[in-house]
Amino acid sequence: MTVLPGRLGRRGARHYDSLVRCWTCQYDLSELVEHRCPECSRAFDPNDAATFDAGRMRPGVRKAIRIAVWLLVILAILAGIAATYVYWALSTGLGNYKP
């Protein structure tokens, strides 16, 4: 378990089971004393989990995945309806219709 620097021994310290990484370059920030990434110089606040990657998805990624899943579900439902209609049309003889 990783305890963020600056909060050691204090009541209400934040604990994270995964590595604390920089949003920009994925550098491991868990053992740093200074609150700046040595790789890309991006600042982070150990008291604000939104300023670093603690093994979770970025805020917009989860929404994009949710939208993509819903679109796939809707596409699957529409494909099922179309397949059912085609099967029904062929089985009732509507597929042999000639004007």
C-alpha atoms as one frame of an Amber mdcrd trajectory, in Angstrom:
protein
   0.000   0.000   0.000   1.303   3.437  -0.894   1.002   6.410   1.435   1.394
   9.746  -0.260   4.203  12.065   0.858   3.180  15.003   3.004   0.424  13.018
   4.730   2.473  10.416   6.634   1.329   9.836  10.183  -1.474  12.375   9.997
  -5.026  11.523  10.753  -7.005  10.997   7.567  -4.009  10.114   5.391  -4.895
   8.957   1.908  -3.938   5.406   1.039  -3.837   3.970  -2.462  -3.377   0.317
  -3.395  -1.846   1.122  -6.760   1.155   3.182  -7.751   0.824   6.937  -7.860
   1.866   8.012 -11.337   2.198  11.260 -13.275  -0.720  11.977 -15.631   1.652
  13.098 -18.395   4.556  10.627 -18.418   3.439   7.853 -15.999   6.508   8.357
 -13.763   6.140   6.769 -10.300   5.480   9.638  -7.862   4.920   7.559  -4.729
   8.327   8.097  -3.072   8.938  11.746  -3.996   9.401  14.466  -1.408   8.965
  17.341  -3.856   5.498  17.627  -5.383   6.725  17.865  -8.970   7.438  15.072
 -11.436  11.191  14.844 -12.086  10.577  13.441 -15.570   8.263  16.089 -17.085
   8.089  18.758 -14.317   4.318  18.483 -13.930   3.220  19.612 -10.459   0.884
  17.458  -8.361  -0.850  17.880  -5.026  -0.704  14.757  -2.823  -3.928  15.887
  -1.119  -5.811  16.134  -4.431  -6.191  12.797  -6.215  -7.277  14.580  -9.402
  -3.719  15.880  -9.957  -2.087  12.454 -10.396  -2.909   9.001 -11.725  -3.643
   6.602  -8.868  -4.464   3.640 -11.093  -7.860   4.880 -12.172  -9.134   6.139
 -15.495  -8.933   9.764 -16.485 -12.213  11.620 -15.904 -13.312  11.764 -19.558
 -12.287   8.200 -20.422 -14.938   6.545 -18.255 -17.674   8.632 -19.893 -16.358
   7.806 -23.379 -16.322   4.083 -22.557 -19.873   4.271 -21.191 -21.080   5.995
 -24.379 -19.295   3.432 -26.573 -20.845   0.533 -24.653 -24.337   2.020 -24.980
 -23.820   2.562 -28.708 -22.742  -1.072 -29.099 -25.802  -2.250 -27.158 -28.111
  -0.162 -29.351 -26.339  -1.430 -32.495 -26.733  -5.034 -31.313 -30.437  -4.503
 -30.636 -30.962  -2.930 -34.075 -29.027  -5.767 -35.733 -31.208  -8.288 -33.888
 -34.382  -6.522 -35.034 -33.112  -6.396 -38.642 -32.134 -10.079 -38.581 -35.531
 -11.013 -37.157 -37.299  -8.998 -39.857 -35.214 -10.580 -42.635 -35.885 -14.069
 -41.260 -39.617 -13.316 -41.010 -39.728 -11.845 -44.528 -37.948 -14.844 -46.041
 -40.030 -17.387 -44.137 -43.368 -15.815 -45.145 -42.468 -15.502 -48.794 -42.068
 -11.734 -48.884 -38.543 -12.223 -50.142 -39.861 -13.560 -53.467 -41.944 -10.476
 -54.203 -41.595  -9.245 -57.786 -43.394  -6.112 -58.958
